[in-house]
Amino acid sequence: MKVGVIGLCSFTMDFVNRAIGAGHQVLLSSTRENRQFKDMAETLGKNVKLVSKDEAAKASILIVFIPREDVGLFLTDLPDMSEKVIIYESNPIFSLECLKPNSKSSPEIIVSLLPEALAIRVLNIVNPEVFSAINQKQNADEIFYTGLNKQAKNKVKTFFKSLNLVGVDFEELYQLPVHSCFLN
């Protein structure tokens, strides 16, 4: 499977390393043009290629980590994203502008820019209190996610399994509808 990655950080690099180990082809796109990324991509092996954001977006699964202020800049003018699965984490905030009242959240921006794509949010930091309420402990191989499209969630769960991760869907965990606090 081809996996696209836009934005490099420890979050996305964990996916990259796991995907390489699982035999997936990884298409990396940096949000910054930098020689370090080219050198790094070359050291990761033949299944990794540094590409443009448009080429990375052609993969069936796209993992995104972009500063919240830059989401619009990097996700505009992408090729057809119909039925593509986008996995994203809460985006870092580097400017206080986005904290003003009536500012759109990253998920709102992503959905407005790519309404035909299937967005899945990964929650990589979950408060232990959430698990004490259901008597479950998080182990290092679990990754939590949520989204509104069941087909996309099933695809992501299968992808996570190929990476030796246990995908935990919040909706299944609580057997409740997805709450907006997990989507924003």
C-alpha positions, 0 to 999 in steps of 0.5 A: 500500500502507498502511504502519503505523509505531509509534515514530518515530526515524531508523530508522523515519523513513528508511522513512517518507520512502522510503515517501512517495517510493514513493507508499505511504500511511503511518500514523504512531503515536508512542509519546509524545503530543507536538505535535511529531509532529503538526506533523511529520506535517503537513509530510510531505504528504497520504500521511502521517497521525498515527493511533492504534497500533490504526489503524497496526496495520491496515496490511499492513506494520507497522514498529515501533521501541519501547523494549524496556521498552515493547514489551508496553505498546504491542503489547498489545490490537492488532486482529487481526494474523493474517498481518500483517508486522511489521518491527522493529529491535533495540529500544533499552534504556533500563533495566537491568531488561531485562538481568537474567538470564531477561529476555525479548528483544524478539523473544520479547516480540513473538512472545508478544504477537502469535503470529499475526503474521509478524515480520521483524527488520531488522539495520541495523548489520552488522559489516564482518567478516561481509562480509569473510568472503564478500568483499562490501561493504555499500552504503548501499542494502542492508538486512539482514533475517531471519525464519522465514516465507518468505512474510513475507520475500518480502513484505518484500523486495518492499516494500524494493524499492519503497523503492529498497532492496536487501533481503538475507536472511541465510538466502539470503546464507549459504545456511544456516538462520536462526541464533537470534543474528539473531532475538534 
